[in-house]
Amino acid sequence: MNILCKIFGHKPPIYAKKGWYSPGEEYAKVDKNIIKDGVGTQHAKIYSECPRCEEVFMLCRIHLPTTNLKRNQS
């Protein structure tokens, strides 16, 4: 781990080196362990790579949107 990451924490992926994509559009990964609480809200964690030390870290936690998709019953 980089000394700056130990002192200040990891850098968000928006500060990654510019590539073929637009800045601020770096990819992150959703954890496969999605948890559903007692009221039906689904919770997940987002992981990303620190552009400074390249360590994967938890970027944030999110509530997954609910979908009301109705399937065609035939």
mmCIF file of the N, C-alpha and C atoms, coordinates in Angstrom:
data_MODEL
# 
_entry.id   MODEL 
# 
loop_
_atom_site.group_PDB 
_atom_site.id 
_atom_site.type_symbol 
_atom_site.label_atom_id 
_atom_site.label_alt_id 
_atom_site.label_comp_id 
_atom_site.label_asym_id 
_atom_site.label_entity_id 
_atom_site.label_seq_id 
_atom_site.pdbx_PDB_ins_code 
_atom_site.Cartn_x 
_atom_site.Cartn_y 
_atom_site.Cartn_z 
_atom_site.occupancy 
_atom_site.B_iso_or_equiv 
_atom_site.pdbx_formal_charge 
_atom_site.auth_seq_id 
_atom_site.auth_comp_id 
_atom_site.auth_asym_id 
_atom_site.auth_atom_id 
_atom_site.pdbx_PDB_model_num 
ATOM 1   N N  . MET A 1 1  ? 0.845   -1.176  0.000   1.00 0.00 ? 1  MET A N  1 
ATOM 2   C CA . MET A 1 1  ? 0.000   0.000   0.000   1.00 0.00 ? 1  MET A CA 1 
ATOM 3   C C  . MET A 1 1  ? 0.891   1.240   0.000   1.00 0.00 ? 1  MET A C  1 
ATOM 4   N N  . ASN A 1 2  ? 0.520   2.208   -0.759  1.00 0.00 ? 2  ASN A N  1 
ATOM 5   C CA . ASN A 1 2  ? 1.225   3.475   -0.870  1.00 0.00 ? 2  ASN A CA 1 
ATOM 6   C C  . ASN A 1 2  ? 1.123   4.233   0.457   1.00 0.00 ? 2  ASN A C  1 
ATOM 7   N N  . ILE A 1 3  ? 2.178   4.961   0.834   1.00 0.00 ? 3  ILE A N  1 
ATOM 8   C CA . ILE A 1 3  ? 2.174   5.727   2.085   1.00 0.00 ? 3  ILE A CA 1 
ATOM 9   C C  . ILE A 1 3  ? 1.056   6.774   2.086   1.00 0.00 ? 3  ILE A C  1 
ATOM 10  N N  . LEU A 1 4  ? 0.779   7.389   0.929   1.00 0.00 ? 4  LEU A N  1 
ATOM 11  C CA . LEU A 1 4  ? -0.306  8.376   0.853   1.00 0.00 ? 4  LEU A CA 1 
ATOM 12  C C  . LEU A 1 4  ? -1.662  7.726   1.096   1.00 0.00 ? 4  LEU A C  1 
ATOM 13  N N  . CYS A 1 5  ? -1.830  6.487   0.638   1.00 0.00 ? 5  CYS A N  1 
ATOM 14  C CA . CYS A 1 5  ? -3.087  5.772   0.871   1.00 0.00 ? 5  CYS A CA 1 
ATOM 15  C C  . CYS A 1 5  ? -3.241  5.441   2.359   1.00 0.00 ? 5  CYS A C  1 
ATOM 16  N N  . LYS A 1 6  ? -2.129  5.143   3.034   1.00 0.00 ? 6  LYS A N  1 
ATOM 17  C CA . LYS A 1 6  ? -2.197  4.873   4.472   1.00 0.00 ? 6  LYS A CA 1 
ATOM 18  C C  . LYS A 1 6  ? -2.591  6.121   5.244   1.00 0.00 ? 6  LYS A C  1 
ATOM 19  N N  . ILE A 1 7  ? -2.100  7.280   4.813   1.00 0.00 ? 7  ILE A N  1 
ATOM 20  C CA . ILE A 1 7  ? -2.368  8.527   5.530   1.00 0.00 ? 7  ILE A CA 1 
ATOM 21  C C  . ILE A 1 7  ? -3.743  9.091   5.176   1.00 0.00 ? 7  ILE A C  1 
ATOM 22  N N  . PHE A 1 8  ? -4.034  9.202   3.872   1.00 0.00 ? 8  PHE A N  1 
ATOM 23  C CA . PHE A 1 8  ? -5.241  9.890   3.415   1.00 0.00 ? 8  PHE A CA 1 
ATOM 24  C C  . PHE A 1 8  ? -6.354  8.969   2.936   1.00 0.00 ? 8  PHE A C  1 
ATOM 25  N N  . GLY A 1 9  ? -6.073  7.697   2.779   1.00 0.00 ? 9  GLY A N  1 
ATOM 26  C CA . GLY A 1 9  ? -7.052  6.767   2.223   1.00 0.00 ? 9  GLY A CA 1 
ATOM 27  C C  . GLY A 1 9  ? -6.871  6.624   0.716   1.00 0.00 ? 9  GLY A C  1 
ATOM 28  N N  . HIS A 1 10 ? -7.556  5.666   0.140   1.00 0.00 ? 10 HIS A N  1 
ATOM 29  C CA . HIS A 1 10 ? -7.418  5.391   -1.288  1.00 0.00 ? 10 HIS A CA 1 
ATOM 30  C C  . HIS A 1 10 ? -8.032  6.510   -2.128  1.00 0.00 ? 10 HIS A C  1 
ATOM 31  N N  . LYS A 1 11 ? -7.498  6.659   -3.324  1.00 0.00 ? 11 LYS A N  1 
ATOM 32  C CA . LYS A 1 11 ? -8.024  7.636   -4.279  1.00 0.00 ? 11 LYS A CA 1 
ATOM 33  C C  . LYS A 1 11 ? -9.222  7.023   -4.999  1.00 0.00 ? 11 LYS A C  1 
ATOM 34  N N  . PRO A 1 12 ? -10.273 7.791   -5.197  1.00 0.00 ? 12 PRO A N  1 
ATOM 35  C CA . PRO A 1 12 ? -11.395 7.273   -5.987  1.00 0.00 ? 12 PRO A CA 1 
ATOM 36  C C  . PRO A 1 12 ? -10.953 7.022   -7.437  1.00 0.00 ? 12 PRO A C  1 
ATOM 37  N N  . PRO A 1 13 ? -11.603 6.089   -8.130  1.00 0.00 ? 13 PRO A N  1 
ATOM 38  C CA . PRO A 1 13 ? -11.182 5.744   -9.492  1.00 0.00 ? 13 PRO A CA 1 
ATOM 39  C C  . PRO A 1 13 ? -11.345 6.867   -10.501 1.00 0.00 ? 13 PRO A C  1 
ATOM 40  N N  . ILE A 1 14 ? -12.045 7.930   -10.158 1.00 0.00 ? 14 ILE A N  1 
ATOM 41  C CA . ILE A 1 14 ? -12.202 9.041   -11.101 1.00 0.00 ? 14 ILE A CA 1 
ATOM 42  C C  . ILE A 1 14 ? -10.846 9.680   -11.415 1.00 0.00 ? 14 ILE A C  1 
ATOM 43  N N  . TYR A 1 15 ? -9.869  9.498   -10.530 1.00 0.00 ? 15 TYR A N  1 
ATOM 44  C CA . TYR A 1 15 ? -8.547  10.076  -10.724 1.00 0.00 ? 15 TYR A CA 1 
ATOM 45  C C  . TYR A 1 15 ? -7.582  9.129   -11.439 1.00 0.00 ? 15 TYR A C  1 
ATOM 46  N N  . ALA A 1 16 ? -8.092  8.041   -11.982 1.00 0.00 ? 16 ALA A N  1 
ATOM 47  C CA . ALA A 1 16 ? -7.239  7.093   -12.702 1.00 0.00 ? 16 ALA A CA 1 
ATOM 48  C C  . ALA A 1 16 ? -6.684  7.733   -13.967 1.00 0.00 ? 16 ALA A C  1 
ATOM 49  N N  . LYS A 1 17 ? -5.626  7.138   -14.478 1.00 0.00 ? 17 LYS A N  1 
ATOM 50  C CA . LYS A 1 17 ? -5.026  7.658   -15.712 1.00 0.00 ? 17 LYS A CA 1 
ATOM 51  C C  . LYS A 1 17 ? -6.063  7.643   -16.821 1.00 0.00 ? 17 LYS A C  1 
ATOM 52  N N  . LYS A 1 18 ? -6.024  8.653   -17.628 1.00 0.00 ? 18 LYS A N  1 
ATOM 53  C CA . LYS A 1 18 ? -6.975  8.738   -18.740 1.00 0.00 ? 18 LYS A CA 1 
ATOM 54  C C  . LYS A 1 18 ? -6.639  7.668   -19.780 1.00 0.00 ? 18 LYS A C  1 
ATOM 55  N N  . GLY A 1 19 ? -7.664  7.028   -20.268 1.00 0.00 ? 19 GLY A N  1 
ATOM 56  C CA . GLY A 1 19 ? -7.490  6.000   -21.272 1.00 0.00 ? 19 GLY A CA 1 
ATOM 57  C C  . GLY A 1 19 ? -8.413  6.257   -22.447 1.00 0.00 ? 19 GLY A C  1 
ATOM 58  N N  . TRP A 1 20 ? -8.880  5.208   -23.068 1.00 0.00 ? 20 TRP A N  1 
ATOM 59  C CA . TRP A 1 20 ? -9.772  5.347   -24.227 1.00 0.00 ? 20 TRP A CA 1 
ATOM 60  C C  . TRP A 1 20 ? -11.163 5.808   -23.797 1.00 0.00 ? 20 TRP A C  1 
ATOM 61  N N  . TYR A 1 21 ? -11.489 5.662   -22.515 1.00 0.00 ? 21 TYR A N  1 
ATOM 62  C CA . TYR A 1 21 ? -12.790 6.067   -22.002 1.00 0.00 ? 21 TYR A CA 1 
ATOM 63  C C  . TYR A 1 21 ? -12.700 7.508   -21.492 1.00 0.00 ? 21 TYR A C  1 
ATOM 64  N N  . SER A 1 22 ? -13.821 8.082   -21.226 1.00 0.00 ? 22 SER A N  1 
ATOM 65  C CA . SER A 1 22 ? -13.862 9.444   -20.694 1.00 0.00 ? 22 SER A CA 1 
ATOM 66  C C  . SER A 1 22 ? -13.499 9.438   -19.217 1.00 0.00 ? 22 SER A C  1 
ATOM 67  N N  . PRO A 1 23 ? -12.842 10.465  -18.707 1.00 0.00 ? 23 PRO A N  1 
ATOM 68  C CA . PRO A 1 23 ? -12.541 10.526  -17.275 1.00 0.00 ? 23 PRO A CA 1 
ATOM 69  C C  . PRO A 1 23 ? -13.831 10.489  -16.463 1.00 0.00 ? 23 PRO A C  1 
ATOM 70  N N  . GLY A 1 24 ? -13.805 9.778   -15.373 1.00 0.00 ? 24 GLY A N  1 
ATOM 71  C CA . GLY A 1 24 ? -14.997 9.643   -14.537 1.00 0.00 ? 24 GLY A CA 1 
ATOM 72  C C  . GLY A 1 24 ? -15.862 8.468   -14.924 1.00 0.00 ? 24 GLY A C  1 
ATOM 73  N N  . GLU A 1 25 ? -15.480 7.732   -15.945 1.00 0.00 ? 25 GLU A N  1 
ATOM 74  C CA . GLU A 1 25 ? -16.261 6.576   -16.391 1.00 0.00 ? 25 GLU A CA 1 
ATOM 75  C C  . GLU A 1 25 ? -15.496 5.277   -16.174 1.00 0.00 ? 25 GLU A C  1 
ATOM 76  N N  . GLU A 1 26 ? -14.644 5.247   -15.148 1.00 0.00 ? 26 GLU A N  1 
ATOM 77  C CA . GLU A 1 26 ? -13.895 4.045   -14.855 1.00 0.00 ? 26 GLU A CA 1 
ATOM 78  C C  . GLU A 1 26 ? -14.853 2.972   -14.320 1.00 0.00 ? 26 GLU A C  1 
ATOM 79  N N  . TYR A 1 27 ? -14.498 1.723   -14.509 1.00 0.00 ? 27 TYR A N  1 
ATOM 80  C CA . TYR A 1 27 ? -15.359 0.623   -14.088 1.00 0.00 ? 27 TYR A CA 1 
ATOM 81  C C  . TYR A 1 27 ? -15.105 0.254   -12.637 1.00 0.00 ? 27 TYR A C  1 
ATOM 82  N N  . ALA A 1 28 ? -16.142 -0.235  -11.985 1.00 0.00 ? 28 ALA A N  1 
ATOM 83  C CA . ALA A 1 28 ? -16.073 -0.796  -10.647 1.00 0.00 ? 28 ALA A CA 1 
ATOM 84  C C  . ALA A 1 28 ? -16.847 -2.110  -10.690 1.00 0.00 ? 28 ALA A C  1 
ATOM 85  N N  . LYS A 1 29 ? -16.746 -2.899  -9.633  1.00 0.00 ? 29 LYS A N  1 
ATOM 86  C CA . LYS A 1 29 ? -17.427 -4.191  -9.605  1.00 0.00 ? 29 LYS A CA 1 
ATOM 87  C C  . LYS A 1 29 ? -18.389 -4.265  -8.433  1.00 0.00 ? 29 LYS A C  1 
ATOM 88  N N  . VAL A 1 30 ? -19.546 -4.859  -8.687  1.00 0.00 ? 30 VAL A N  1 
ATOM 89  C CA . VAL A 1 30 ? -20.534 -5.084  -7.646  1.00 0.00 ? 30 VAL A CA 1 
ATOM 90  C C  . VAL A 1 30 ? -20.234 -6.436  -7.008  1.00 0.00 ? 30 VAL A C  1 
ATOM 91  N N  . ASP A 1 31 ? -20.216 -6.469  -5.686  1.00 0.00 ? 31 ASP A N  1 
ATOM 92  C CA . ASP A 1 31 ? -19.997 -7.713  -4.950  1.00 0.00 ? 31 ASP A CA 1 
ATOM 93  C C  . ASP A 1 31 ? -21.157 -8.662  -5.234  1.00 0.00 ? 31 ASP A C  1 
ATOM 94  N N  . LYS A 1 32 ? -20.862 -9.932  -5.377  1.00 0.00 ? 32 LYS A N  1 
ATOM 95  C CA . LYS A 1 32 ? -21.894 -10.922 -5.686  1.00 0.00 ? 32 LYS A CA 1 
ATOM 96  C C  . LYS A 1 32 ? -22.784 -11.240 -4.485  1.00 0.00 ? 32 LYS A C  1 
ATOM 97  N N  . ASN A 1 33 ? -22.336 -10.912 -3.287  1.00 0.00 ? 33 ASN A N  1 
ATOM 98  C CA . ASN A 1 33 ? -23.115 -11.195 -2.072  1.00 0.00 ? 33 ASN A CA 1 
ATOM 99  C C  . ASN A 1 33 ? -24.104 -10.062 -1.821  1.00 0.00 ? 33 ASN A C  1 
ATOM 100 N N  . ILE A 1 34 ? -25.251 -10.152 -2.458  1.00 0.00 ? 34 ILE A N  1 
ATOM 101 C CA . ILE A 1 34 ? -26.300 -9.145  -2.303  1.00 0.00 ? 34 ILE A CA 1 
ATOM 102 C C  . ILE A 1 34 ? -27.188 -9.575  -1.144  1.00 0.00 ? 34 ILE A C  1 
ATOM 103 N N  . ILE A 1 35 ? -27.399 -8.657  -0.219  1.00 0.00 ? 35 ILE A N  1 
ATOM 104 C CA . ILE A 1 35 ? -28.162 -8.956  0.995   1.00 0.00 ? 35 ILE A CA 1 
ATOM 105 C C  . ILE A 1 35 ? -29.507 -8.253  0.930   1.00 0.00 ? 35 ILE A C  1 
ATOM 106 N N  . LYS A 1 36 ? -30.553 -8.965  1.328   1.00 0.00 ? 36 LYS A N  1 
ATOM 107 C CA . LYS A 1 36 ? -31.896 -8.385  1.376   1.00 0.00 ? 36 LYS A CA 1 
ATOM 108 C C  . LYS A 1 36 ? -32.276 -8.227  2.844   1.00 0.00 ? 36 LYS A C  1 
ATOM 109 N N  . ASP A 1 37 ? -32.680 -7.011  3.234   1.00 0.00 ? 37 ASP A N  1 
ATOM 110 C CA . ASP A 1 37 ? -33.031 -6.771  4.634   1.00 0.00 ? 37 ASP A CA 1 
ATOM 111 C C  . ASP A 1 37 ? -34.494 -7.117  4.899   1.00 0.00 ? 37 ASP A C  1 
ATOM 112 N N  . GLY A 1 38 ? -34.957 -6.849  6.108   1.00 0.00 ? 38 GLY A N  1 
ATOM 113 C CA . GLY A 1 38 ? -36.296 -7.219  6.541   1.00 0.00 ? 38 GLY A CA 1 
ATOM 114 C C  . GLY A 1 38 ? -37.426 -6.504  5.834   1.00 0.00 ? 38 GLY A C  1 
ATOM 115 N N  . VAL A 1 39 ? -37.145 -5.360  5.207   1.00 0.00 ? 39 VAL A N  1 
ATOM 116 C CA . VAL A 1 39 ? -38.203 -4.626  4.498   1.00 0.00 ? 39 VAL A CA 1 
ATOM 117 C C  . VAL A 1 39 ? -38.100 -4.788  2.984   1.00 0.00 ? 39 VAL A C  1 
ATOM 118 N N  . GLY A 1 40 ? -37.214 -5.683  2.524   1.00 0.00 ? 40 GLY A N  1 
ATOM 119 C CA . GLY A 1 40 ? -37.130 -5.998  1.106   1.00 0.00 ? 40 GLY A CA 1 
ATOM 120 C C  . GLY A 1 40 ? -36.112 -5.205  0.310   1.00 0.00 ? 40 GLY A C  1 
ATOM 121 N N  . THR A 1 41 ? -35.352 -4.319  0.954   1.00 0.00 ? 41 THR A N  1 
ATOM 122 C CA . THR A 1 41 ? -34.335 -3.554  0.244   1.00 0.00 ? 41 THR A CA 1 
ATOM 123 C C  . THR A 1 41 ? -33.093 -4.413  0.038   1.00 0.00 ? 41 THR A C  1 
ATOM 124 N N  . GLN A 1 42 ? -32.575 -4.410  -1.180  1.00 0.00 ? 42 GLN A N  1 
ATOM 125 C CA . GLN A 1 42 ? -31.359 -5.161  -1.476  1.00 0.00 ? 42 GLN A CA 1 
ATOM 126 C C  . GLN A 1 42 ? -30.147 -4.251  -1.327  1.00 0.00 ? 42 GLN A C  1 
ATOM 127 N N  . HIS A 1 43 ? -29.118 -4.759  -0.652  1.00 0.00 ? 43 HIS A N  1 
ATOM 128 C CA . HIS A 1 43 ? -27.897 -4.014  -0.390  1.00 0.00 ? 43 HIS A CA 1 
ATOM 129 C C  . HIS A 1 43 ? -26.728 -4.701  -1.083  1.00 0.00 ? 43 HIS A C  1 
ATOM 130 N N  . ALA A 1 44 ? -25.811 -3.901  -1.633  1.00 0.00 ? 44 ALA A N  1 
ATOM 131 C CA . ALA A 1 44 ? -24.621 -4.451  -2.286  1.00 0.00 ? 44 ALA A CA 1 
ATOM 132 C C  . ALA A 1 44 ? -23.445 -3.521  -2.008  1.00 0.00 ? 44 ALA A C  1 
ATOM 133 N N  . LYS A 1 45 ? -22.234 -4.029  -2.239  1.00 0.00 ? 45 LYS A N  1 
ATOM 134 C CA . LYS A 1 45 ? -21.012 -3.240  -2.080  1.00 0.00 ? 45 LYS A CA 1 
ATOM 135 C C  . LYS A 1 45 ? -20.344 -3.090  -3.446  1.00 0.00 ? 45 LYS A C  1 
ATOM 136 N N  . ILE A 1 46 ? -19.751 -1.923  -3.668  1.00 0.00 ? 46 ILE A N  1 
ATOM 137 C CA . ILE A 1 46 ? -19.036 -1.638  -4.915  1.00 0.00 ? 46 ILE A CA 1 
ATOM 138 C C  . ILE A 1 46 ? -17.544 -1.607  -4.614  1.00 0.00 ? 46 ILE A C  1 
ATOM 139 N N  . TYR A 1 47 ? -16.765 -2.346  -5.408  1.00 0.00 ? 47 TYR A N  1 
ATOM 140 C CA . TYR A 1 47 ? -15.314 -2.395  -5.232  1.00 0.00 ? 47 TYR A CA 1 
ATOM 141 C C  . TYR A 1 47 ? -14.629 -1.798  -6.456  1.00 0.00 ? 47 TYR A C  1 
ATOM 142 N N  . SER A 1 48 ? -13.505 -1.134  -6.225  1.00 0.00 ? 48 SER A N  1 
ATOM 143 C CA . SER A 1 48 ? -12.744 -0.525  -7.303  1.00 0.00 ? 48 SER A CA 1 
ATOM 144 C C  . SER A 1 48 ? -11.253 -0.617  -6.987  1.00 0.00 ? 48 SER A C  1 
ATOM 145 N N  . GLU A 1 49 ? -10.440 -0.322  -7.983  1.00 0.00 ? 49 GLU A N  1 
ATOM 146 C CA . GLU A 1 49 ? -8.998  -0.341  -7.806  1.00 0.00 ? 49 GLU A CA 1 
ATOM 147 C C  . GLU A 1 49 ? -8.491  1.081   -7.579  1.00 0.00 ? 49 GLU A C  1 
ATOM 148 N N  . CYS A 1 50 ? -7.659  1.243   -6.581  1.00 0.00 ? 50 CYS A N  1 
ATOM 149 C CA . CYS A 1 50 ? -7.072  2.551   -6.291  1.00 0.00 ? 50 CYS A CA 1 
ATOM 150 C C  . CYS A 1 50 ? -6.050  2.874   -7.382  1.00 0.00 ? 50 CYS A C  1 
ATOM 151 N N  . PRO A 1 51 ? -6.168  4.039   -8.042  1.00 0.00 ? 51 PRO A N  1 
ATOM 152 C CA . PRO A 1 51 ? -5.216  4.375   -9.097  1.00 0.00 ? 51 PRO A CA 1 
ATOM 153 C C  . PRO A 1 51 ? -3.815  4.686   -8.567  1.00 0.00 ? 51 PRO A C  1 
ATOM 154 N N  . ARG A 1 52 ? -3.696  4.922   -7.273  1.00 0.00 ? 52 ARG A N  1 
ATOM 155 C CA . ARG A 1 52 ? -2.389  5.247   -6.703  1.00 0.00 ? 52 ARG A CA 1 
ATOM 156 C C  . ARG A 1 52 ? -1.601  3.990   -6.338  1.00 0.00 ? 52 ARG A C  1 
ATOM 157 N N  . CYS A 1 53 ? -2.242  3.026   -5.634  1.00 0.00 ? 53 CYS A N  1 
ATOM 158 C CA . CYS A 1 53 ? -1.513  1.838   -5.165  1.00 0.00 ? 53 CYS A CA 1 
ATOM 159 C C  . CYS A 1 53 ? -2.002  0.548   -5.813  1.00 0.00 ? 53 CYS A C  1 
ATOM 160 N N  . GLU A 1 54 ? -3.062  0.620   -6.625  1.00 0.00 ? 54 GLU A N  1 
ATOM 161 C CA . GLU A 1 54 ? -3.627  -0.506  -7.363  1.00 0.00 ? 54 GLU A CA 1 
ATOM 162 C C  . GLU A 1 54 ? -4.230  -1.590  -6.472  1.00 0.00 ? 54 GLU A C  1 
ATOM 163 N N  . GLU A 1 55 ? -4.524  -1.262  -5.225  1.00 0.00 ? 55 GLU A N  1 
ATOM 164 C CA . GLU A 1 55 ? -5.186  -2.200  -4.330  1.00 0.00 ? 55 GLU A CA 1 
ATOM 165 C C  . GLU A 1 55 ? -6.699  -2.085  -4.529  1.00 0.00 ? 55 GLU A C  1 
ATOM 166 N N  . VAL A 1 56 ? -7.391  -3.215  -4.518  1.00 0.00 ? 56 VAL A N  1 
ATOM 167 C CA . VAL A 1 56 ? -8.850  -3.208  -4.639  1.00 0.00 ? 56 VAL A CA 1 
ATOM 168 C C  . VAL A 1 56 ? -9.425  -2.877  -3.260  1.00 0.00 ? 56 VAL A C  1 
ATOM 169 N N  . PHE A 1 57 ? -10.363 -1.917  -3.219  1.00 0.00 ? 57 PHE A N  1 
ATOM 170 C CA . PHE A 1 57 ? -10.953 -1.504  -1.955  1.00 0.00 ? 57 PHE A CA 1 
ATOM 171 C C  . PHE A 1 57 ? -12.446 -1.274  -2.128  1.00 0.00 ? 57 PHE A C  1 
ATOM 172 N N  . MET A 1 58 ? -13.192 -1.267  -1.006  1.00 0.00 ? 58 MET A N  1 
ATOM 173 C CA . MET A 1 58 ? -14.624 -1.022  -1.072  1.00 0.00 ? 58 MET A CA 1 
ATOM 174 C C  . MET A 1 58 ? -14.844 0.471   -1.291  1.00 0.00 ? 58 MET A C  1 
ATOM 175 N N  . LEU A 1 59 ? -15.450 0.791   -2.411  1.00 0.00 ? 59 LEU A N  1 
ATOM 176 C CA . LEU A 1 59 ? -15.700 2.180   -2.786  1.00 0.00 ? 59 LEU A CA 1 
ATOM 177 C C  . LEU A 1 59 ? -16.934 2.725   -2.073  1.00 0.00 ? 59 LEU A C  1 
ATOM 178 N N  . CYS A 1 60 ? -18.022 1.936   -2.052  1.00 0.00 ? 60 CYS A N  1 
ATOM 179 C CA . CYS A 1 60 ? -19.247 2.387   -1.393  1.00 0.00 ? 60 CYS A CA 1 
ATOM 180 C C  . CYS A 1 60 ? -20.208 1.217   -1.245  1.00 0.00 ? 60 CYS A C  1 
ATOM 181 N N  . ARG A 1 61 ? -21.283 1.483   -0.517  1.00 0.00 ? 61 ARG A N  1 
ATOM 182 C CA . ARG A 1 61 ? -22.404 0.549   -0.400  1.00 0.00 ? 61 ARG A CA 1 
ATOM 183 C C  . ARG A 1 61 ? -23.607 1.190   -1.089  1.00 0.00 ? 61 ARG A C  1 
ATOM 184 N N  . ILE A 1 62 ? -24.438 0.364   -1.710  1.00 0.00 ? 62 ILE A N  1 
ATOM 185 C CA . ILE A 1 62 ? -25.590 0.904   -2.436  1.00 0.00 ? 62 ILE A CA 1 
ATOM 186 C C  . ILE A 1 62 ? -26.856 0.116   -2.114  1.00 0.00 ? 62 ILE A C  1 
ATOM 187 N N  . HIS A 1 63 ? -27.994 0.762   -2.352  1.00 0.00 ? 63 HIS A N  1 
ATOM 188 C CA . HIS A 1 63 ? -29.290 0.091   -2.361  1.00 0.00 ? 63 HIS A CA 1 
ATOM 189 C C  . HIS A 1 63 ? -29.606 -0.191  -3.818  1.00 0.00 ? 63 HIS A C  1 
ATOM 190 N N  . LEU A 1 64 ? -29.926 -1.422  -4.136  1.00 0.00 ? 64 LEU A N  1 
ATOM 191 C CA . LEU A 1 64 ? -30.262 -1.778  -5.505  1.00 0.00 ? 64 LEU A CA 1 
ATOM 192 C C  . LEU A 1 64 ? -31.702 -1.368  -5.801  1.00 0.00 ? 64 LEU A C  1 
ATOM 193 N N  . PRO A 1 65 ? -31.944 -0.858  -6.989  1.00 0.00 ? 65 PRO A N  1 
ATOM 194 C CA . PRO A 1 65 ? -33.313 -0.471  -7.336  1.00 0.00 ? 65 PRO A CA 1 
ATOM 195 C C  . PRO A 1 65 ? -34.195 -1.706  -7.480  1.00 0.00 ? 65 PRO A C  1 
ATOM 196 N N  . THR A 1 66 ? -35.452 -1.528  -7.144  1.00 0.00 ? 66 THR A N  1 
ATOM 197 C CA . THR A 1 66 ? -36.403 -2.623  -7.316  1.00 0.00 ? 66 THR A CA 1 
ATOM 198 C C  . THR A 1 66 ? -36.959 -2.560  -8.729  1.00 0.00 ? 66 THR A C  1 
ATOM 199 N N  . THR A 1 67 ? -37.287 -3.705  -9.258  1.00 0.00 ? 67 THR A N  1 
ATOM 200 C CA . THR A 1 67 ? -37.870 -3.752  -10.593 1.00 0.00 ? 67 THR A CA 1 
ATOM 201 C C  . THR A 1 67 ? -39.233 -4.418  -10.504 1.00 0.00 ? 67 THR A C  1 
ATOM 202 N N  . ASN A 1 68 ? -40.141 -3.925  -11.281 1.00 0.00 ? 68 ASN A N  1 
ATOM 203 C CA . ASN A 1 68 ? -41.490 -4.480  -11.328 1.00 0.00 ? 68 ASN A CA 1 
ATOM 204 C C  . ASN A 1 68 ? -41.745 -5.059  -12.712 1.00 0.00 ? 68 ASN A C  1 
ATOM 205 N N  . LEU A 1 69 ? -40.893 -5.967  -13.115 1.00 0.00 ? 69 LEU A N  1 
ATOM 206 C CA . LEU A 1 69 ? -41.029 -6.566  -14.432 1.00 0.00 ? 69 LEU A CA 1 
ATOM 207 C C  . LEU A 1 69 ? -42.046 -7.702  -14.371 1.00 0.00 ? 69 LEU A C  1 
ATOM 208 N N  . LYS A 1 70 ? -42.965 -7.696  -15.303 1.00 0.00 ? 70 LYS A N  1 
ATOM 209 C CA . LYS A 1 70 ? -43.942 -8.774  -15.410 1.00 0.00 ? 70 LYS A CA 1 
ATOM 210 C C  . LYS A 1 70 ? -43.575 -9.597  -16.639 1.00 0.00 ? 70 LYS A C  1 
ATOM 211 N N  . ARG A 1 71 ? -43.463 -10.883 -16.421 1.00 0.00 ? 71 ARG A N  1 
ATOM 212 C CA . ARG A 1 71 ? -43.109 -11.771 -17.528 1.00 0.00 ? 71 ARG A CA 1 
ATOM 213 C C  . ARG A 1 71 ? -44.353 -12.201 -18.283 1.00 0.00 ? 71 ARG A C  1 
ATOM 214 N N  . ASN A 1 72 ? -44.160 -12.419 -19.554 1.00 0.00 ? 72 ASN A N  1 
ATOM 215 C CA . ASN A 1 72 ? -45.246 -12.907 -20.392 1.00 0.00 ? 72 ASN A CA 1 
ATOM 216 C C  . ASN A 1 72 ? -45.555 -14.348 -20.011 1.00 0.00 ? 72 ASN A C  1 
ATOM 217 N N  . GLN A 1 73 ? -46.732 -14.617 -19.595 1.00 0.00 ? 73 GLN A N  1 
ATOM 218 C CA . GLN A 1 73 ? -47.103 -15.980 -19.233 1.00 0.00 ? 73 GLN A CA 1 
ATOM 219 C C  . GLN A 1 73 ? -47.817 -16.634 -20.415 1.00 0.00 ? 73 GLN A C  1 
ATOM 220 N N  . SER A 1 74 ? -47.189 -17.669 -20.958 1.00 0.00 ? 74 SER A N  1 
ATOM 221 C CA . SER A 1 74 ? -47.808 -18.354 -22.083 1.00 0.00 ? 74 SER A CA 1 
ATOM 222 C C  . SER A 1 74 ? -47.984 -19.819 -21.786 1.00 0.00 ? 74 SER A C  1 
# 
